[in-house]
Amino acid sequence: MSPFSALDHAHMAHALRLAERGLFTTQPNPRVGCVIARGESVVGSGFHERAGEGHAEVHALRDAGDRARGATAYVTLEPCGLHGRTPPCADALIAAGVSRVVMAAEDTSQAVGAGLARLREAGITVESGLMREAARELNVGFFSRIERGRPFVRVKLAMSLDGRTALADGSSKWITGAAARQDVQHWRARASAILSASGTVLADNPRLTVRLADTAFVPPLRVVLDRNLSTPAGHHVLDGSAPTLLLHAEQVVRDDARFAGIERQGMPEVHGRLDLHAVLAELARRGCNEVHVEAGPTLCGALLAERLADELLLYIAPVLLGSTARPLLDLPPLADMAERWQLETLDRRVLGDDLRLRLRPKTASA
């Protein structure tokens, strides 16, 4: 039997909806919501909006005021027990006089239970695990960075019905329609970094920025794998319109004017290409939770082959490009069908004339 009532589930679902409001703005912090309730009545609510500002509990307690005394706090992530850029939320809950705290997921970025012990010592009932999976999914990148030492990697792909991504000459604008391209902007906005490779930059000259009107977001770090620092002057990724990082081979040093104001960092190589494990470890060190990849078949295929692609966003357009067009992914050949790449479909969505599939490798974990 679950220790949680239907009312508990309803309040936690409300807290999760609040947490989603920070989807584009909290990085590198997790997305967290909090509801203060007395029975069926919600007396306070809030969510974490931006790093360095008040946590969800602080906003909810401020909203509740004196009504928080004796109430239950529903929070989607374990209340922090450590001093960071803001005081511990566990202390704020104690000071407010709540009688019960229900949390969804443990915060593995701190000593788990550090704040909970203080809550219990203060006589507050603490219960955990309510809707844990949903809370962790909302913060899949945060938990990946903390627990695996690398960001959650989401690879965006767009293809024709015959599995092609561009004509033989590289022309690819546009395979998908306007609705699908607008959908991509929202996935970019929730990412900490947008990753591409110099081949894609040379072929398409992409901006790799978020273009959403009237939507607040933290501009993602624009990251280009450019082994030989070959990106020419005049390309959008060098225009300074977004924070940009060029990752190159350690032995390559070029200080010409085209890179003015652009951060560069050398990375180790494996078999003549940048070490993708080291790349992701570096992005984690920089606080990147979710990495959104928009690149060609070589990089996307390598991420999948090395078990570094956690999720695929596959947009399928009702067009045919022919047998000479470019393939979706460069993957190593298989000896037999038993070795085939198996994917799990998380959801399907129709966007205009296009279909979007969200997929995860069955062997991937987050």
C-alpha angles and dihedrals in degrees: 000000000000115000088217125087129219087257090055089053092049094052093046091049087054090051091051091051088052091050090055089063087073092053094117102029115043102072131161083024123070124260108254135175131189134196125190111204141177104200108305093344119095107213098175140010139175147149138214108263108177140002111266093026130095119304122239094265092054092053093045093048091048088051092049098045113174090352089076091074108105092003131122121251116211111197127174095217132036109276109254118252098188135079111249126144086321132035120268114284090213088066091049091053091049092049091049091056100234113171100208137026121198116188133184107208136016117245105236092183089079134036098293109242096018092123095031092062090056091048091052092045087056089056096256118144109236124196128173142187101055107147089345094158093055092048092050092047090054087055099034092137095048092052091044091054094046099041103031101028093237137078125262105263119217116186118204117207133175122194145166122246089266092056099257128137104190142359119269090266091054098257109150108150107142122001093146131044132252095270093056092046090051090050089056090058090063091052089049091050094056092051126093091213139016110215128201140149134244092251091061091044091053094045101042107015091219123189094218091204135122116260107190121139118221094001123119115224141151107251107247120236109259107225125188124185100218106164096185099028089246100150106127124230114266096040116130095241088065096048096096093235092126136020104278136193125189113200114201142164112291094239094053115096123174124161103176122140097261090076096051109141093006118118115230130188133182119234133192119258135227120197092345098311136086114282104251093199089056090046092055093044089054092050090050089052087056091054099258112158104174123025118200112204123206109171145116131285094276099059094034091049092047092052091052094044092051092049091245098118106091098177139012125212102200118188113193119197124199093242136103122222102182137241097292093056120105121275128244098241140006104227131165115263119264125231094211143347092271088073095054119132108255120205133189118221111227097179145341126217133180112222111185105303093340133087123221120203121190108205139177129195107250091229094052121101131193 
